[in-house]
């Protein structure tokens, strides 16, 4: 059953509430529909250390789970990230494809200003540091729905870094047991979306639709500060509200405008983190919670049965309610990152007005001892900038 969704509004704040029982994520016992996979083939990446279960100390929980998220939000824009092709959901297949989207030789990318503004606005809303210089990189894949053989993304110098996302959860049955938790936002970056593969099992063929290829995405990387599925689902719901309030993304998960990849590992308290697995392309907060909770239990069962956890990519089968292997997890060396060319379209400089002025130790605006921080006077108007004004980035080629 999905967690109840409540909204509470006060001036300047929006929260998503959910009832969370994270303690249930770490209990022993097999999950529903789980099976023991046994040992599978070795991963193509560097050999990972063998992790086995050890007897926990008295009074300590047996296992601790660690969950991090990578969230891909489609930017609300009339055209794609690097081309003038229109963005429209459910258009006829391959009807919104430019020469650049099809990766024809001689075509050059032209950066969409609206996508940059959306990234800056989202970074400001999440209290991120906005980098004044941002670079694009090529991330190489070899999939049929990626005609260029690489994705233009930001690996070295993204637009925004070091933010935070606050969300409120219930840890019990009483309203007084509601707590506010914070997950760190590692970075926000711009990148291209890929095309769509349509599998026809009846005719044993795969068809490619490139209407989605090149659409601008915001990738938000959340640090592994969560411990169960409901926490992750609540954080995603809160982020969904923020994106919709800003207008930077419609964040409609039913239309694939908000997709989540979950990175999950388990370990004994006080011991190093375990090997993580990634569950890809979750387009529902309810399925996200189920997939994470199932994967936590699967890893615990695997370790307690003397098995090992492989660094792999998995998908969630919502009909069976379990995760299934897809492929070995790629490493950075497999992606072969390199600077995107041409440089004027891949490197930009953001001239953003100062967002706020932090008072120094001897600042005259510092509140007196015992005074509430809310009572402190604000900075003068010339030292402040609204989100809309700060998001109007001026772009020019990097020197």
C-alpha positions as CSV (number, residue, x, y, z in Angstrom):
1,X,0.0,0.0,0.0
2,X,1.4,3.4,-0.9
3,X,2.3,5.8,1.9
4,X,-0.3,8.5,2.6
5,X,0.4,11.8,1.0
6,X,-0.3,15.0,3.0
7,X,0.6,18.6,2.3
8,X,1.2,21.3,4.9
9,X,1.7,24.8,3.8
10,X,3.2,27.8,5.6
11,X,4.8,31.0,4.2
12,X,7.7,30.0,2.0
13,X,7.7,26.2,2.8
14,X,6.3,23.1,1.2
15,X,6.6,19.6,2.6
16,X,5.7,16.1,1.5
17,X,4.7,13.9,4.4
18,X,4.7,10.1,4.5
19,X,4.5,7.5,7.2
20,X,7.8,5.6,7.3
21,X,8.7,2.5,9.2
22,X,12.3,2.2,8.3
23,X,13.0,-0.4,10.9
24,X,11.1,-2.9,8.9
25,X,13.6,-2.6,6.1
26,X,16.3,-4.4,8.1
27,X,14.4,-7.3,9.5
28,X,15.6,-10.8,8.6
29,X,13.6,-13.2,6.5
30,X,13.1,-13.6,2.8
31,X,11.0,-11.0,0.9
32,X,7.9,-12.0,-0.9
33,X,8.7,-13.7,-4.2
34,X,12.5,-13.7,-3.6
35,X,14.7,-16.4,-4.9
36,X,18.3,-17.3,-4.4
37,X,20.3,-16.5,-7.5
38,X,23.4,-18.3,-6.4
39,X,26.8,-17.2,-7.8
40,X,26.7,-15.6,-11.2
41,X,29.4,-14.8,-13.6
42,X,32.2,-12.4,-12.6
43,X,31.7,-8.7,-13.3
44,X,33.5,-7.1,-16.2
45,X,34.6,-4.3,-13.9
46,X,37.4,-4.6,-11.3
47,X,36.9,-7.6,-9.0
48,X,35.1,-6.5,-5.9
49,X,35.9,-7.8,-2.4
50,X,33.9,-10.8,-1.1
51,X,31.5,-9.7,1.5
52,X,30.0,-12.3,3.9
53,X,27.8,-12.0,6.9
54,X,29.4,-11.7,10.4
55,X,27.7,-12.1,13.7
56,X,26.5,-8.7,15.0
57,X,27.3,-7.3,18.3
58,X,24.8,-7.5,21.1
59,X,22.2,-4.7,21.1
60,X,23.1,-3.5,17.7
61,X,20.8,-3.8,14.6
62,X,21.9,-6.7,12.4
63,X,22.1,-4.7,9.1
64,X,22.2,-1.1,8.0
65,X,21.0,-0.1,4.5
66,X,22.3,2.8,2.5
67,X,20.3,4.3,-0.4
68,X,21.3,7.0,-2.9
69,X,19.3,8.3,-5.8
70,X,19.9,9.7,-9.3
71,X,16.9,11.5,-10.5
72,X,16.3,12.5,-14.1
73,X,13.7,15.3,-14.7
74,X,12.7,16.4,-18.1
75,X,13.0,20.2,-18.5
76,X,9.8,22.1,-19.3
77,X,11.0,23.6,-22.6
78,X,9.4,24.0,-26.1
79,X,12.6,22.7,-27.8
80,X,15.4,20.2,-27.2
81,X,18.7,20.8,-25.4
82,X,20.9,21.3,-28.5
83,X,18.4,21.5,-31.4
84,X,15.3,23.4,-32.4
85,X,13.1,20.3,-32.6
86,X,9.8,20.5,-30.8
87,X,9.1,18.6,-27.6
88,X,5.7,16.9,-27.5
89,X,4.5,13.9,-25.7
90,X,2.9,11.1,-27.7
91,X,3.7,12.6,-31.1
92,X,3.9,10.1,-34.1
93,X,7.1,8.1,-34.0
94,X,10.2,9.9,-35.5
95,X,8.2,13.0,-36.4
96,X,10.2,15.4,-34.1
97,X,13.8,14.6,-35.2
98,X,16.2,17.1,-36.5
99,X,19.5,16.4,-38.3
100,X,21.4,16.9,-35.1
101,X,19.1,14.5,-33.2
102,X,19.8,11.9,-35.8
103,X,23.6,12.6,-35.5
104,X,24.1,13.3,-39.2
105,X,27.6,14.4,-40.0
106,X,28.3,18.2,-40.1
107,X,25.6,19.2,-37.6
108,X,26.5,21.3,-34.6
109,X,24.8,21.8,-31.2
110,X,23.3,25.1,-30.1
111,X,22.6,25.3,-26.4
112,X,19.0,26.0,-25.3
113,X,19.0,29.1,-23.0
114,X,15.8,28.0,-21.3
115,X,17.4,24.7,-20.1
116,X,20.2,26.6,-18.5
117,X,17.8,28.9,-16.7
118,X,15.8,25.9,-15.4
119,X,19.0,24.3,-14.1
120,X,20.0,27.5,-12.3
121,X,16.5,28.0,-10.8
122,X,16.4,24.4,-9.5
123,X,19.9,24.8,-8.0
124,X,18.9,27.9,-6.2
125,X,15.7,26.3,-4.8
126,X,17.8,23.4,-3.4
127,X,20.4,25.8,-1.9
128,X,23.1,24.7,-4.2
129,X,26.3,26.6,-5.2
130,X,26.0,27.8,-8.8
131,X,29.2,27.3,-10.8
132,X,29.9,30.4,-12.9
133,X,31.7,28.2,-15.4
134,X,30.1,24.9,-16.6
135,X,31.5,22.4,-19.1
136,X,29.9,19.6,-21.1
137,X,31.4,16.1,-21.6
138,X,30.7,13.1,-23.8
139,X,29.6,9.9,-22.1
140,X,29.9,7.0,-24.4
141,X,27.2,4.4,-24.7
142,X,26.6,1.9,-27.5
143,X,22.8,1.5,-27.6
144,X,20.6,1.5,-30.7
145,X,18.5,4.4,-29.4
146,X,21.6,6.7,-29.0
147,X,22.6,7.4,-32.6
148,X,25.7,9.4,-31.8
149,X,27.2,6.6,-29.7
150,X,27.6,9.1,-26.8
151,X,25.5,11.3,-24.6
152,X,26.4,15.0,-23.9
153,X,26.3,15.4,-20.2
154,X,28.3,17.2,-17.4
155,X,30.8,15.1,-15.5
156,X,33.7,17.4,-14.6
157,X,32.0,20.7,-13.9
158,X,28.2,20.6,-13.5
159,X,26.0,23.7,-13.2
160,X,25.2,23.3,-9.5
161,X,26.8,21.5,-6.6
162,X,26.5,21.0,-2.8
163,X,22.8,21.5,-2.1
164,X,20.2,19.9,0.2
165,X,16.6,18.7,0.1
166,X,14.5,18.6,3.3
167,X,11.5,16.3,3.6
168,X,9.3,15.3,6.5
169,X,8.4,11.7,7.5
170,X,6.4,10.0,10.2
171,X,8.5,7.5,12.2
172,X,5.5,6.2,14.2
173,X,1.7,6.4,14.4
174,X,1.4,9.6,16.3
175,X,1.6,13.1,14.7
176,X,4.2,14.1,17.3
177,X,6.5,11.5,15.8
178,X,7.0,13.4,12.6
179,X,10.6,14.4,11.9
180,X,12.3,16.5,9.2
181,X,15.2,14.9,7.5
182,X,17.7,16.3,5.0
183,X,19.4,14.6,2.1
184,X,22.4,16.2,0.5
185,X,22.3,17.1,-3.2
186,X,25.8,16.3,-4.7
187,X,25.2,18.0,-8.1
188,X,22.7,19.1,-10.7
189,X,23.8,18.7,-14.3
190,X,22.3,19.1,-17.8
191,X,22.3,16.2,-20.2
192,X,20.6,14.8,-23.3
193,X,17.9,12.2,-23.1
194,X,18.1,9.1,-25.3
195,X,15.7,7.7,-27.8
196,X,13.1,5.1,-27.0
197,X,13.3,1.4,-27.9
198,X,10.0,-0.3,-28.7
199,X,10.2,-4.1,-28.4
200,X,7.8,-6.2,-30.6
201,X,7.9,-9.7,-29.1
202,X,5.4,-11.0,-31.6
203,X,7.7,-10.2,-34.6
204,X,10.9,-10.6,-32.6
205,X,12.1,-7.1,-33.5
206,X,13.0,-3.8,-31.9
207,X,11.9,-0.4,-33.3
208,X,13.5,2.9,-32.5
209,X,11.7,6.2,-31.9
210,X,14.0,9.2,-31.8
211,X,11.4,11.8,-30.7
212,X,12.8,11.8,-27.2
213,X,16.4,11.9,-28.3
214,X,18.1,15.1,-27.3
215,X,15.4,16.4,-24.9
216,X,17.0,18.4,-22.1
217,X,17.2,16.6,-18.7
218,X,18.1,17.7,-15.2
219,X,20.1,15.0,-13.5
220,X,20.0,15.4,-9.7
221,X,22.4,13.2,-7.8
222,X,21.4,12.7,-4.1
223,X,24.0,11.5,-1.6
224,X,23.4,8.1,0.1
225,X,21.7,9.6,3.2
226,X,18.6,7.5,3.1
227,X,18.0,4.0,4.6
228,X,14.7,2.6,3.2
229,X,12.2,2.8,0.4
230,X,9.7,5.1,2.0
231,X,12.3,7.7,2.8
232,X,13.5,7.7,-0.8
233,X,9.9,7.9,-2.1
234,X,9.1,10.8,0.2
235,X,12.2,12.7,-0.9
236,X,11.2,12.2,-4.6
237,X,7.7,13.4,-3.9
238,X,9.1,16.5,-2.3
239,X,11.4,17.2,-5.2
240,X,8.5,16.7,-7.6
241,X,6.5,19.4,-5.8
242,X,9.5,21.8,-5.9
243,X,10.1,21.3,-9.7
244,X,6.4,21.8,-10.4
245,X,6.2,24.9,-8.2
246,X,9.3,26.4,-10.1
247,X,7.9,25.4,-13.5
248,X,11.3,23.9,-14.4
249,X,9.7,20.5,-15.0
250,X,6.2,19.1,-15.2
251,X,7.6,16.0,-13.4
252,X,4.8,13.7,-14.6
253,X,6.1,10.3,-13.7
254,X,3.3,8.6,-15.7
255,X,4.7,10.2,-18.9
256,X,8.3,9.5,-18.1
257,X,9.2,13.1,-17.2
258,X,10.7,12.0,-13.8
259,X,12.7,8.8,-13.6
260,X,14.7,7.5,-10.7
261,X,17.8,5.2,-10.4
262,X,18.4,3.9,-6.9
263,X,21.8,2.8,-5.6
264,X,21.4,0.3,-2.7
265,X,23.9,-1.5,-0.4
266,X,23.8,-3.1,3.1
267,X,26.5,-3.5,5.7
268,X,27.0,-4.3,9.4
269,X,26.9,-1.2,11.6
270,X,30.4,0.0,12.1
271,X,31.8,-1.8,9.1
272,X,32.7,-0.4,5.6
273,X,29.9,0.1,3.2
274,X,28.9,-2.9,1.1
275,X,28.9,-3.3,-2.7
276,X,26.0,-1.5,-4.2
277,X,23.6,-2.4,-6.9
278,X,21.6,0.0,-9.1
279,X,17.9,-0.4,-9.9
280,X,17.2,1.6,-13.1
281,X,14.3,3.6,-14.6
282,X,11.8,3.6,-11.8
283,X,8.9,5.9,-12.8
284,X,6.6,5.6,-9.8
285,X,7.2,6.6,-6.2
286,X,5.3,3.5,-5.0
287,X,7.4,1.2,-7.2
288,X,10.6,3.0,-6.0
289,X,9.8,2.2,-2.4
290,X,9.0,-1.4,-3.2
291,X,12.1,-1.9,-5.3
292,X,14.4,-0.5,-2.7
293,X,12.8,-2.5,0.2
294,X,13.0,-5.7,-1.9
295,X,16.6,-5.1,-2.9
296,X,17.6,-4.5,0.7
297,X,16.1,-7.8,1.8
298,X,17.5,-9.6,-1.2
299,X,21.1,-8.5,-0.4
300,X,20.7,-9.4,3.3
301,X,19.4,-12.9,2.4
302,X,22.3,-13.3,-0.1
303,X,24.9,-12.4,2.5
304,X,23.4,-14.5,5.2
305,X,23.3,-17.5,2.9
306,X,27.0,-17.1,2.3
307,X,26.7,-15.5,-1.2
308,X,28.2,-12.3,-2.5
309,X,26.8,-9.1,-3.9
310,X,27.7,-8.2,-7.4
311,X,28.1,-4.6,-8.6
312,X,25.4,-4.8,-11.3
313,X,22.4,-3.0,-12.8
314,X,19.0,-4.4,-12.1
315,X,15.4,-3.6,-13.1
316,X,12.2,-3.8,-11.1
317,X,9.5,-6.2,-12.3
318,X,6.3,-4.6,-10.9
319,X,4.2,-7.7,-11.8
320,X,6.4,-10.0,-9.8
321,X,7.4,-7.4,-7.2
322,X,11.1,-8.2,-7.4
323,X,14.3,-6.9,-9.1
324,X,15.9,-8.9,-11.9
325,X,19.5,-8.6,-13.3
326,X,20.1,-6.5,-16.4
327,X,23.8,-6.2,-16.9
328,X,27.1,-5.6,-15.2
329,X,27.5,-2.1,-13.8
330,X,29.8,0.1,-15.9
331,X,32.6,2.1,-14.4
332,X,33.9,5.5,-15.3
333,X,36.5,3.8,-17.5
334,X,33.8,2.1,-19.5
335,X,32.1,5.5,-20.3
336,X,35.4,7.0,-21.6
337,X,34.5,10.6,-20.7
338,X,36.0,13.3,-22.9
339,X,35.3,17.0,-23.4
340,X,32.4,17.6,-25.7
341,X,33.1,19.5,-28.9
342,X,32.7,22.1,-30.3
343,X,33.9,24.1,-27.2
344,X,31.6,27.2,-27.7
345,X,28.5,25.1,-27.4
346,X,29.9,22.8,-24.7
347,X,31.5,25.3,-22.3
348,X,29.6,28.3,-20.9
349,X,30.2,31.0,-18.3
350,X,27.3,32.0,-16.0
351,X,27.2,35.5,-14.7
352,X,24.8,35.1,-11.7
353,X,24.2,38.0,-9.3
354,X,25.1,37.3,-5.7
355,X,22.5,35.1,-4.1
356,X,22.9,36.2,-0.5
357,X,25.5,37.7,1.8
358,X,26.5,35.6,4.8
359,X,27.1,37.9,7.8
360,X,30.6,37.9,9.2
361,X,31.5,37.3,12.8
362,X,31.4,41.0,13.7
363,X,28.5,41.9,11.4
364,X,26.2,44.6,12.8
365,X,23.2,42.7,11.6
366,X,24.0,39.7,13.7
367,X,21.1,39.1,16.2
368,X,21.7,39.6,19.9
369,X,22.3,36.7,22.2
370,X,19.1,34.8,22.8
371,X,17.3,36.5,19.9
372,X,15.6,34.4,17.3
373,X,17.4,34.1,14.0
374,X,14.1,34.8,12.2
375,X,14.1,38.3,13.8
376,X,17.4,39.3,12.3
377,X,17.0,42.1,9.6
378,X,17.4,41.1,6.0
379,X,20.2,42.2,3.8
380,X,19.6,45.4,1.9
381,X,17.7,45.0,-1.4
382,X,20.8,45.6,-3.5
383,X,22.5,42.5,-1.8
384,X,19.6,40.2,-2.6
385,X,18.4,38.6,-5.8
386,X,15.2,36.8,-6.5
387,X,15.2,33.3,-8.0
388,X,13.9,34.6,-11.3
389,X,16.5,37.4,-11.6
390,X,19.4,35.1,-10.6
391,X,18.3,32.5,-13.1
392,X,18.6,34.8,-16.1
393,X,22.1,33.6,-17.0
394,X,24.1,35.4,-19.5
395,X,25.9,32.9,-21.7
396,X,29.1,33.4,-23.8
397,X,31.8,31.0,-25.0
398,X,34.5,30.1,-22.5
399,X,37.7,31.8,-23.0
